[in-house]
Amino acid sequence: MEIQKLLKARIGQFVDQYHGESFRCSAYLYDNTFLPCVIIRKNKKYIDLACKRFEKELSEKDNSTSKFNSYREIVKIFATYGNRIDESDIDFVEKSRFATPNHLLDQIQCETSMSWTAFVIEMNDGSFFSYGTSYRKEFFDLPENFSFSDVKELHTHSYVGKNNNIVKIKCGTNSFDEEYDLSKVYREKPFFICYID
């Protein structure tokens, strides 16, 4: 599928507060490289945000070395931060199996503890899986033989206990029970961003 068709069909659409309308998909490059997690975004809001940050930094009157260093940090963030892919390298796109549906995204609430959000996904067959993320929620790994269409319910601020039961976590907790095994937690997946005009 061409990128423009993806945008028209609104496949994987979600709204990001900083970047506006965004689309999650998988992409195949011209050399047959497969990228399972890609976000397509219009570049206008990103450019506007960069210009605003640069203008603010330049308008401040302090000419010290620290101001120069903070300006360099802003340039670094906008010029080198993140995984990017050029639109011209993409051959075609398709729906990503790892794109978290919007109705589930809306249920993932604020942090459970500092820089960590925990939740449990309950599948239609009654199985439970612990999930967690430090700060990203656009794409999540999935248990083998499951898809997001198999999800019955999402339980916030929880994990799967030793007895395969849902254990609630008190928000603001700085440490978790010994029973909370992070090695069994499904995590967010890294992704590439493709900015388009």
N, C-alpha and C positions, 0 to 999 in steps of 0.2 A: 504494500500500500504506500502511496506517495504521502509525504508529510502533509500536504494541503488537504488530502482526503481524510487523514487522521483528524485534523483540526475541524473540518466540516462535520465529521461524524461524532465529534466530541468524545472519542474513545480515551478513557483514562483521564478525563478532565478533572481538575481540582483547582481551587483558587488559593494562591499563596499570598499572604498579606504584603510581602515586599515585592513580589514579581508579577502579581496578578494571575491571569488565566494561564494555567500550565497543563501539560498533557504527559501522562506516563505511558511508556511503551517499551517494546524491545526493538532493536535495530540491527540490521545486517549491513555491513560495510561492503564496498565494492570488491574487496579481496575475500569476501565470505566470512570475515570476523563477525561473531555473534555477540552482541551486548544485550544481556537480558534485562537491564534496568537503565532506561534513558528518560530524561525529562526534556521535553521540547517547550521552549518559552520564547515569546516575542522579546526582542532585546530592548524595546523602548524604556520600560520601567527600570531595567538594570542600568541603562545609560543615564537616565534621569537621576537615579540614586547616586551614581558615581559623580556626576556633575555637581549635585547638591553637596555631597561630602567635600569635594575639592574646593568649591566656592566658599563653603563655611570655613575651611582650614585657611584658605588664602585671605579671607576677610579679617581674620584675627590679626591684631597689630603686633603681637610678639614675634620678633625675628630671631629668637634664640635657637640654639642647636636642637633643643628638645622639640621645638615646633617643626624644624626640618625633619627630625626623626619621625614625628607623628605623621607628617605628610607622606613620607616614604612608606610608612606602615599602611596608609590608606591606598597608595598606589599598589603596594604588594598584594593587598587583599583583592583589589579589583582586577589586577593584571595576572596574578599567578595562583590564586586560591581556587581549589576545586578541580574536578575532573571534567574536561571539556572535550567535545567532539565537533568538528566542523560539519555544517550541513551538507557541504559538497561531497563529503566522504560517505554519506548514507545512501545506500542503494534502495532499501525499502524498510518499512516499519510495520509492526504488528502489535496487537495487545500483549502486554506483559503479564505472565501468570503471577508475578510477585507484586504487582501494583495493588496496594491495599484499597479495597472499595471505599468510596466516600462515606457510606453509612457506618462503616467500622472506624474510619479515621475520626469521624465526629464523636465517637464514644471514647477514644483514647484521651483521657483527661490530663490534667496538670501532673507535674512530677510527683512520684511517690516519695522519693527522697532526693537529696541534692544531686542533680544531673542524672537521674534514673527514673524511668517510668516503667512500672511492671503491670502486666495484665495477663489474663488467661483467656484463651480461645477455646470454646466448647464446640465440638463438631456435632453434626446431626446423628452420628452413630454413638454418641455419649462419651467419646474420648476427650480428654483435656490436654492442652499444651501450654506450658509457660512461655510467655513472651516478655521481652524487655528491650528498652532502647535508651541510649544516653541522650540523644536529642533529635534523631531523624525518624520519620515515620512514613515516608513516601512509598517505600518498598520493604517487605519483610520476607524472610525465608519461610518456607512451608515444609511441614512434615511430608515424607514420601507418600505418594498416592493420595494426597489431599489437595484441594484447591480452595480458594476463598468462597466459592459457591457452596462448600460443605459446612460453612460456619453457621452454627445455630445461635450462639450468643457470645458476647464479649464481657468478661468480668474484670472491672477495673481494680487497680491496686491489689493484685492477688498473685498467687503462684500455685503450682500443683504440688501438694504435699506428698509425703512418702506413701500414704495410703490411697493415692490417686484422688484426693479430695481437694477442694478449692480452699486455700488458706488466705484470709484477708490480711493485708499489711496496713498498719496505721500510717497515714500520710505524715511526712516529716521525720520518719524514722531514719536514724543515722547508721544503724546496723541491722542486719537481718538475722533471722533464726538460722541455726546450723542446718536446718532441714532445707533451706532455700538453696538449691544447687544451681549455681549460675552456668555450669557446664551443660545443663539440660535446657537452657533457655534459648528459644528461637529469637534471633536478633534482626535488627535492621540490615538491609543490604546496601552496599555502596552503589552509587549510580553516576552516570555521565550526564552532563547538561549540554544541550544543543540550543544555542541562541539563533533565532531567525529574524529577518526583517519583517 
